[in-house]
Amino acid sequence: MSKYTEDDLREELKTKEYEYGFYTDIESEKFPNGINEDVVRAISKKKNEPEWMTEWRLEAFRIWEQMEEPEWANVTYKKPSFQDISYYSAPKKKPKLNSLDEVDPDLLATFEKLGISLEEQKKLANVAVDIVMDSVSVATTFKETLAEKGIIFMPISEAIQEHPELVKKYIGSVVPPTDNFYAALNSAVFSDGSFCYIPKGVRCPMELSTYFRINEGGTGQFERTLVVADESSYVSYLEGCTAPQRDENQLHAAVVELIALDDAEIKYSTVQNWFPGDSEGKGGVFNFVTKRGLCETNAKISWTQVETGSAITWKYPSCILKGNNSVGEFYSIAVTNNHQQADTGTKMIHLGKNTKSTIISKGISAGKSQNSYRGLVQINSRAENARNFSQCDSLLMGNECGAHTFPYIEVKNKSAQIEHEATTSKIGEDQLFYCNQRGIDTEKAIALIVNGFSKEVLNKLPMEFAVEAQKLLEISLEGSVG
Amino acid sequence: MELKEKILSSYVAFENGININSDLHEIRTKALQNFEKLGFPTKKLEAWKYTSLNSILKEDYSIFPDREAAIELADVKKYFIHEIDSYKIVFVDGKYSSFLSSTTHDGKDVCLLSAAFSKDKYKPVIEKYFNKIAKQDNLTSLNTAFASEGAFIHIPKNVEVEKPIQIINFNTGKENAAMLQPRNLIVVEKNAHVQIIERHQNLNSNAVLTNSVTEIFTDTHATVDYYKIQNDNENASLVDNTYIEQQKESTCSVHTFSFGGNITRNNLNFYQKGEHINSILKGITIIEGKQHVDHHTLVNHIEPNCESHQDYKGIYGDRSTGVFNGKVIVEKEAQKTNAYQQNNNILISDKATINAKPQLEIFADDVKCSHGCTIGQLDDQALFYMQQRGIPKKEANALLMYAFANTVLESVKIPEVKKRITQLIANKLGVNIGFEL
């Protein structure tokens, strides 16, 4: 019997192309490349936005022009040229639909390929899906069920039309355009995204979910998500990404703002699988995301993320614990393989009394990848009895990859209690031997060990996401141990 | 920047006093150019994010204190570890004081860098080691440019130095603020063994800025035991740059005791250039007032099968600020590395601040690396327990803090140094710890 050796596997993986790499040709309306005030105005006009929104975008654009691209992250890449990107592209046949039957069959086929058939999603998962396909939402489901509860869940472009008072009040309140280079760019040119508002005392009955994808070649995607949980409300929000294979680098600069008012709770989960580039590191998405949440009194924000894709990841979901007794959580798994580079982590800013934060970060690096954790825990002088626990574990596979931790701890209050620990390890040969001995092949054994390693984070994901994430981990790491 | 200009323009005067027809001078000139380009570090640099030198750079420092200042042994005896016999290399205002020193050339060289520079017999050593591992960064370059005096210690192979060596820098600066730039070179050959105690002391209320650079070479199987005692007055600022290169199977430990000073910045760098090396970095920081102590450590694991142990404890009172930035790099070839880093801090005042950044950069997969960092308070229950048994609160507090710092003290090999540090801690905490060690 011929044995399937590791070399075979390596060969197979080398030749195996990105499974979800395909390109659907939907005739789309696209702006010429480049950015200037006119482009910003045109985007705003295209969206039929009110005057204040246009002004807000222009203001952000002017700020962006003054800013410099940050270079402090532990990643190296060829900087994208911001004049070579088209800042707007919308599927031309923009359907206003009530049911799936009316959706363009081409689009439906795309979803099918990605394995997230809407019908199934609707039936099985009880998930309302607001699909963003190249920047414009084309289908929104379960809207009526949500409407009954008074929950607003719609593309942000519609929200600007229908609920301008809410959008105006909260947009940019947590991530102002001045925050950083990418946030400013996003504020100027964001095409679409999701808006979610949970009224007072309402517990959102289902997981809200958005699937983002980049579809049109050469269009950067600038999503803007705004989630507002009013007093004593609860919402769990899912975000997942897959992207088609592309040779040129694609830029993704999203902004996510969460606002949890008194006693509210927001759980935000992400599975990110943008195209990471091929085994030579060619292509792949640049993911520069600004995510931040604000907690008022007794509020809680929990970020959970599984990062397996992107050539470059630059992402720090953060919590500002403004109110007393507020809680921030960050659970993350970041997997890098081949030539991927990830610089990810969180910021926990403790302002209120008795605030608590937990950080669990699991980094897995394989191939020639670099995986960094960068985090900040800041206890301000008035944050009495603040508590933080941080744990950063790294798993290395092979000696060509790197794992790095850059934790910053700044404490200005004596009653604070901070614990930080980090470990680095590899998959032990004895562990593998134990599994092999019991008839589990090496590949499976690695999956098993990796799953065990990331269990603490996987457990925090909503059920259906956890399954998907587990599978993603296995795919991402196939053949990475020699 | 004014000070920078002043330093640059004083270089000509400096050149007049030294031999400019040597290779050394080329190194100096290059270093000066480097400093001219880089200037003083600002908070914009990641390495100086938490430490600003602005407040101390405003002083009008005299760059070359030219006056010979005499000090009486009786006045400064307390700054020595005088209970033990030791070699002493003492500098007053950057100049060698033969009166206070006790050096040797008997089988080993415990002497001056200026002497080593000028004598032919030391030329090979200087050529081989001087300025070889010191980083080309701003303040080290500044020191290199003006490098003329400091301790020169050369221990030949298989020599175990029978008594510790003390390097002490006094500043008398009665009229002016002064800037001092001591430069030490320590070469420990195969199998040799040496213990060194270093101290900087300001004897006046005028400001002093010491920018010190020490290069230590530890050859195969050699052992170096280095103690830095920093208990200066509040007008003294210190930037202490230490670079250590270790060859295989060597052991080097550096203990840094930071109990006082205005701004103290310790740049401690270890480069491991062989297998089976052990590097030990330990420190206790107890400060109050507006003092600032910044520990910036780097351990670079280059070869396989090496170890490093870091343990830094800090207690911060009043408005003091502490920084711990510990960086461990494990290179691709450095498999089976065992790197351990621990940093524990206690804040005892509402106005005190601690900024910690324990950093790991790992490129090898078969390694054991861990770091832990905590910030917390004394255990209320333990305090209560002791008070209940008749120990006053102040003493109970002190006992707990002493116990907290003791893991660092435990590894001090010279009993007299341990005793002195214990006394200093007791003074610091304002109690009389009722036991001898």
Interface residues (C-beta under 8 A of the other chain):
Chain A: W72 S381 S394 L396 M397 G398 N399 E400 C401 G402 A403 H404 T405 F406 P407 Y408 I409 E410 V411 K412 N413 K414 S415 A416 Q417 I418 E419 H420 E421 A422 T423 T424 S425 K426
Chain B: E46 K332 Q335 N345 L347 I348 S349 D350 K351 A352 T353 I354 N355 A356 K357 P358 Q359 L360 E361 I362 F363 A364 D365 D366 V367 K368 C369 S370 H371 G372 C373 T374 I375 G376 Q377
